[in-house]
Amino acid sequence: MKRNFIIGLMICTALLILGIFLTTNTLEFSQDNIGWNGSSGFFSRLDRHTTEMITDISALETKENTTLLIIAPNESWSGEETRIIHAFLKRGNTVFLADETDTGNSLLSGLGSSIRIGPSYLAGIDRAYNNSSILITSPVQEHPLTRGIGSLVLDKAKPLTGGTPLIQTGIMSWIDTNNDFRISSDESFGRYTVLSQEQMGNGEIIVLSDSGVFINSMSGIESEYGNGQFLSRCIQYRPNLLIEQIHSRTADYSGMGWLFRHIRLDSFLKTMIVLVSLLACAFLFRKRPPGFADIGSEPVMM
């Protein structure tokens, strides 16, 4: 009976480990989603030695020389959270916001930034595919995030105002106020900003008006475009990277996903699971004293 119990324990442990690392979902932007609209590809790029997932904004209070990356927020920040982020900025850190909604605007306003995200999507003739919303954009200002990048493909970005433009659309672009993705009589061609930077005290705010660049279909786009290189620049921009997991849609999960993700991110828990599995193996296959043999499941003296 003991032998059968240990075999069962080993099987359950192996299945648990496999489930932890293979658990997926179909939630848009979720880091556990390996489909086209998930962000698993981006999260697989992260260096665990320099990257930290934060679930409490108070963790910012001790950070230096760090980037806080906020991707696709789905709810607003409290006054206290905004105060902590503002102090984080003033100490010389970076806040990188990738968003195209009013949620991002509320944070920018609370931080005292002049950058704002426009209400309508952009469309243009300079497109990567047969879709006027999938724009090819280009750097217009020398910056560590744009150095060596020829182009960045965005899908349904919005125009930014304020700050210093870093990446803009081509001249044959327009603000698609009626959402038909065709140029209309009341719309006009122009060049629009999609990545902007602003100094805030000793720190800086960087805003990208398309969170979709972090999803798998865009991060893994053809190498002729600079999307993959741009994401690497974001990861390596400062020595330390914090990924906001409080309001970001990348933190969305389903079922037991929250537990499996916690184990994946916790080195101690992963080590303990593997250790228990190895100890079970060692116990099961230990060398038995001479004179003993197994009959069925019970060892007997020969």
DRENDOKE-938768 format. One record per residue (C-alpha): residue number from 1; y, z, x. Coordinates in Angstrom, 3 decimals. Layout:
<sites>
(NUM; (Y; Z; X))
...
</sites>
This chain:
<sites>
(1; (0.000; 0.000; 0.000))
(2; (2.374; 0.836; 2.825))
(3; (1.747; -2.552; 4.444))
(4; (2.463; -4.379; 1.183))
(5; (5.633; -2.353; 0.716))
(6; (6.916; -3.298; 4.179))
(7; (6.082; -6.970; 3.639))
(8; (8.009; -6.864; 0.369))
(9; (10.940; -5.164; 2.100))
(10; (11.015; -7.853; 4.789))
(11; (10.966; -10.645; 2.212))
(12; (13.766; -9.023; 0.205))
(13; (15.854; -8.506; 3.357))
(14; (15.357; -12.117; 4.434))
(15; (16.352; -13.363; 0.974))
(16; (19.409; -11.083; 0.992))
(17; (20.557; -12.413; 4.360))
(18; (19.984; -15.989; 3.205))
(19; (21.826; -15.340; -0.061))
(20; (24.777; -13.752; 1.726))
(21; (25.376; -16.814; 3.870))
(22; (24.520; -19.475; 1.291))
(23; (26.297; -18.055; -1.776))
(24; (28.722; -20.602; -3.210))
(25; (30.763; -21.184; -6.353))
(26; (32.805; -23.990; -7.928))
(27; (36.150; -22.167; -8.205))
(28; (39.104; -24.246; -7.028))
(29; (40.442; -23.120; -3.617))
(30; (37.718; -20.473; -3.212))
(31; (36.531; -20.025; 0.362))
(32; (32.975; -19.784; -1.043))
(33; (33.249; -23.221; -2.666))
(34; (31.673; -25.931; -0.475))
(35; (32.634; -28.685; -2.938))
(36; (35.574; -31.049; -2.643))
(37; (38.043; -28.584; -4.203))
(38; (36.981; -25.472; -2.243))
(39; (38.392; -24.195; 1.053))
(40; (35.126; -23.408; 2.873))
(41; (35.859; -26.028; 5.537))
(42; (39.147; -24.451; 6.532))
(43; (37.676; -20.940; 6.621))
(44; (34.825; -22.146; 8.810))
(45; (37.440; -23.122; 11.432))
(46; (38.805; -19.595; 11.795))
(47; (38.319; -17.581; 14.965))
(48; (36.947; -14.177; 13.952))
(49; (38.422; -12.611; 17.082))
(50; (42.023; -13.504; 16.179))
(51; (41.861; -13.764; 12.367))
(52; (41.891; -10.968; 9.814))
(53; (41.554; -11.127; 6.032))
(54; (43.922; -8.619; 4.442))
(55; (43.462; -7.094; 1.007))
(56; (46.325; -4.607; 1.335))
(57; (49.870; -5.709; 2.196))
(58; (50.498; -2.373; 3.941))
(59; (48.358; -3.759; 6.801))
(60; (51.439; -5.784; 7.825))
(61; (53.367; -2.685; 8.807))
(62; (51.772; -2.481; 12.263))
(63; (51.430; -6.183; 13.075))
(64; (53.315; -8.009; 15.825))
(65; (53.325; -11.636; 17.024))
(66; (51.397; -12.582; 13.898))
(67; (51.305; -15.277; 11.210))
(68; (50.714; -14.282; 7.590))
(69; (49.184; -17.293; 5.820))
(70; (49.459; -17.366; 2.023))
(71; (47.547; -20.197; 0.325))
(72; (47.864; -21.024; -3.384))
(73; (49.034; -17.656; -4.763))
(74; (48.215; -17.098; -8.431))
(75; (50.337; -14.025; -9.200))
(76; (53.633; -12.514; -8.098))
(77; (54.202; -9.774; -5.550))
(78; (55.498; -6.339; -6.456))
(79; (58.826; -5.080; -5.150))
(80; (57.067; -2.873; -2.599))
(81; (54.873; -5.732; -1.382))
(82; (57.930; -7.955; -0.977))
(83; (59.719; -5.222; 0.976))
(84; (56.796; -4.908; 3.394))
(85; (56.619; -8.688; 3.904))
(86; (60.399; -8.790; 4.490))
(87; (60.134; -6.062; 7.149))
(88; (57.216; -7.957; 8.705))
(89; (59.467; -11.018; 8.992))
(90; (62.397; -9.118; 10.472))
(91; (60.184; -7.797; 13.296))
(92; (59.706; -11.347; 14.556))
(93; (56.572; -12.485; 12.720))
(94; (55.901; -15.637; 10.668))
(95; (55.166; -16.065; 6.978))
(96; (53.510; -19.401; 6.182))
(97; (53.464; -20.166; 2.447))
(98; (51.477; -23.134; 1.097))
(99; (52.296; -23.481; -2.582))
(100; (53.786; -25.809; -5.182))
(101; (54.416; -23.364; -8.033))
(102; (57.050; -20.925; -9.257))
(103; (54.905; -18.104; -7.889))
(104; (55.884; -19.214; -4.402))
(105; (59.518; -19.478; -5.466))
(106; (59.489; -15.865; -6.663))
(107; (58.361; -14.691; -3.225))
(108; (60.927; -16.873; -1.443))
(109; (63.662; -15.486; -3.662))
(110; (62.555; -11.898; -3.071))
(111; (62.596; -12.447; 0.693))
(112; (66.124; -13.863; 0.598))
(113; (65.051; -17.334; 1.727))
(114; (67.114; -20.417; 0.853))
(115; (63.991; -22.598; 0.581))
(116; (62.894; -23.563; -2.932))
(117; (59.997; -25.588; -4.328))
(118; (61.032; -28.306; -6.791))
(119; (59.702; -28.483; -10.363))
(120; (58.264; -32.045; -10.270))
(121; (55.634; -33.772; -8.168))
(122; (56.358; -36.459; -5.624))
(123; (54.986; -40.004; -5.694))
(124; (55.429; -42.905; -3.346))
(125; (54.415; -46.306; -2.055))
(126; (53.339; -44.930; 1.357))
(127; (49.969; -43.698; 0.145))
(128; (46.589; -43.051; 1.740))
(129; (44.550; -44.286; -1.233))
(130; (45.175; -46.176; -4.446))
(131; (47.055; -43.248; -5.920))
(132; (50.817; -42.837; -5.656))
(133; (50.545; -39.030; -5.543))
(134; (48.464; -39.050; -2.326))
(135; (51.344; -39.473; 0.093))
(136; (51.423; -40.167; 3.803))
(137; (54.149; -37.949; 5.275))
(138; (55.533; -37.754; 8.811))
(139; (57.177; -35.171; 11.108))
(140; (60.950; -35.447; 11.428))
(141; (61.607; -32.444; 13.666))
(142; (59.979; -31.253; 16.891))
(143; (58.077; -28.037; 16.184))
(144; (54.822; -26.420; 17.419))
(145; (53.196; -27.161; 14.042))
(146; (54.035; -30.870; 14.165))
(147; (53.740; -31.656; 17.875))
(148; (51.370; -34.563; 18.454))
(149; (50.762; -35.144; 14.725))
(150; (51.515; -38.672; 13.573))
(151; (51.034; -38.144; 9.844))
(152; (49.930; -35.655; 7.207))
(153; (48.339; -36.694; 3.904))
(154; (49.294; -34.597; 0.879))
(155; (48.239; -34.781; -2.763))
(156; (50.755; -33.877; -5.471))
(157; (53.283; -32.249; -3.182))
(158; (56.693; -31.206; -4.484))
(159; (60.109; -31.616; -2.861))
(160; (61.579; -28.707; -0.910))
(161; (65.243; -27.810; -0.632))
(162; (66.808; -25.496; 1.923))
(163; (65.724; -24.639; 5.437))
(164; (65.160; -27.109; 8.265))
(165; (62.977; -30.106; 7.335))
(166; (59.904; -30.482; 9.559))
(167; (57.870; -33.085; 7.632))
(168; (59.149; -35.578; 5.052))
(169; (57.859; -38.398; 2.895))
(170; (58.676; -42.036; 3.585))
(171; (61.832; -43.638; 2.223))
(172; (59.840; -45.312; -0.593))
(173; (59.113; -42.049; -2.390))
(174; (60.479; -40.580; -5.591))
(175; (60.482; -37.387; -7.654))
(176; (58.164; -38.193; -10.549))
(177; (60.035; -36.378; -13.299))
(178; (57.935; -37.853; -16.143))
(179; (54.577; -37.421; -14.352))
(180; (53.451; -41.024; -14.829))
(181; (53.199; -41.673; -11.062))
(182; (55.247; -44.871; -11.426))
(183; (58.870; -45.443; -10.489))
(184; (61.015; -45.354; -13.639))
(185; (64.557; -46.450; -14.321))
(186; (65.917; -42.905; -14.078))
(187; (64.059; -42.208; -10.797))
(188; (65.176; -43.369; -7.360))
(189; (63.628; -43.898; -3.939))
(190; (64.385; -41.426; -1.188))
(191; (63.000; -39.283; 1.603))
(192; (61.903; -35.785; 0.583))
(193; (60.967; -32.672; 2.535))
(194; (57.435; -31.245; 2.152))
(195; (57.384; -28.833; 5.134))
(196; (60.415; -26.681; 5.872))
(197; (61.240; -23.813; 8.232))
(198; (63.875; -21.085; 8.108))
(199; (64.755; -18.304; 10.526))
(200; (64.738; -14.830; 8.973))
(201; (66.008; -12.216; 11.412))
(202; (63.754; -12.490; 14.447))
(203; (61.014; -14.115; 12.376))
(204; (60.600; -17.259; 10.334))
(205; (59.402; -18.571; 7.004))
(206; (57.480; -21.845; 6.879))
(207; (56.840; -23.477; 3.503))
(208; (54.448; -26.333; 2.737))
(209; (54.803; -27.669; -0.798))
(210; (51.130; -28.590; -1.160))
(211; (48.428; -25.928; -0.989))
(212; (45.834; -28.679; -1.484))
(213; (45.912; -29.591; 2.212))
(214; (43.556; -26.618; 2.748))
(215; (40.821; -27.837; 0.366))
(216; (37.746; -29.588; 1.740))
(217; (38.562; -33.100; 0.531))
(218; (41.953; -33.004; 2.286))
(219; (41.111; -30.946; 5.370))
(220; (38.213; -33.280; 6.122))
(221; (40.123; -36.503; 5.515))
(222; (39.748; -39.412; 7.943))
(223; (40.676; -38.647; 11.545))
(224; (43.324; -41.386; 11.569))
(225; (45.480; -38.862; 9.721))
(226; (46.587; -35.549; 11.206))
(227; (45.327; -33.125; 8.546))
(228; (42.610; -31.564; 10.685))
(229; (44.929; -31.266; 13.659))
(230; (47.635; -29.720; 11.481))
(231; (45.249; -27.037; 10.192))
(232; (44.257; -26.225; 13.778))
(233; (47.946; -25.837; 14.615))
(234; (48.347; -23.410; 11.693))
(235; (45.424; -21.304; 12.925))
(236; (46.650; -21.233; 16.525))
(237; (50.387; -20.957; 15.808))
(238; (50.560; -17.308; 16.917))
(239; (48.036; -15.141; 18.781))
(240; (47.095; -13.341; 15.543))
(241; (46.482; -14.778; 12.084))
(242; (46.341; -12.853; 8.812))
(243; (44.962; -14.558; 5.690))
(244; (46.367; -13.041; 2.505))
(245; (43.508; -12.243; 0.097))
(246; (45.387; -10.246; -2.534))
(247; (47.092; -12.955; -4.566))
(248; (45.555; -16.091; -3.017))
(249; (43.136; -18.264; -4.968))
(250; (41.061; -18.607; -1.804))
(251; (39.853; -15.064; -2.547))
(252; (38.430; -15.994; -5.970))
(253; (34.715; -15.309; -6.414))
(254; (32.039; -15.284; -9.095))
(255; (29.099; -12.962; -9.736))
(256; (28.123; -10.960; -6.662))
(257; (30.326; -13.106; -4.444))
(258; (32.664; -10.199; -3.700))
(259; (29.803; -8.160; -2.201))
(260; (28.350; -11.023; -0.157))
(261; (31.789; -11.953; 1.175))
(262; (32.464; -8.347; 2.160))
(263; (29.202; -8.247; 4.101))
(264; (29.948; -11.579; 5.800))
(265; (33.327; -10.293; 6.934))
(266; (32.068; -6.873; 8.048))
(267; (30.345; -7.084; 11.425))
(268; (28.907; -3.564; 11.088))
(269; (27.190; -4.319; 7.769))
(270; (25.782; -7.604; 9.086))
(271; (24.448; -5.835; 12.157))
(272; (22.821; -3.099; 10.063))
(273; (21.061; -5.624; 7.798))
(274; (19.660; -7.512; 10.778))
(275; (18.663; -4.239; 12.473))
(276; (16.772; -3.018; 9.412))
(277; (14.964; -6.341; 9.230))
(278; (13.973; -6.196; 12.907))
(279; (12.778; -2.582; 12.606))
(280; (10.654; -3.547; 9.623))
(281; (9.107; -6.378; 11.642))
(282; (8.431; -4.061; 14.582))
(283; (6.773; -1.484; 12.320))
(284; (4.670; -4.044; 10.523))
(285; (3.374; -5.736; 13.641))
(286; (3.132; -2.663; 15.859))
(287; (0.062; -2.398; 18.085))
(288; (-2.591; -0.206; 16.442))
(289; (-4.668; 2.344; 18.392))
(290; (-8.156; 1.232; 19.507))
(291; (-10.819; 1.998; 16.948))
(292; (-8.667; 1.178; 13.923))
(293; (-8.864; -1.913; 11.757))
(294; (-7.439; -2.919; 8.404))
(295; (-9.657; -3.260; 5.346))
(296; (-7.592; -4.534; 2.486))
(297; (-4.329; -2.606; 2.725))
(298; (-5.695; 0.728; 4.081))
(299; (-6.445; 1.303; 7.812))
(300; (-9.871; 2.950; 8.400))
(301; (-11.706; 4.255; 11.457))
(302; (-14.404; 1.865; 12.723))
</sites>
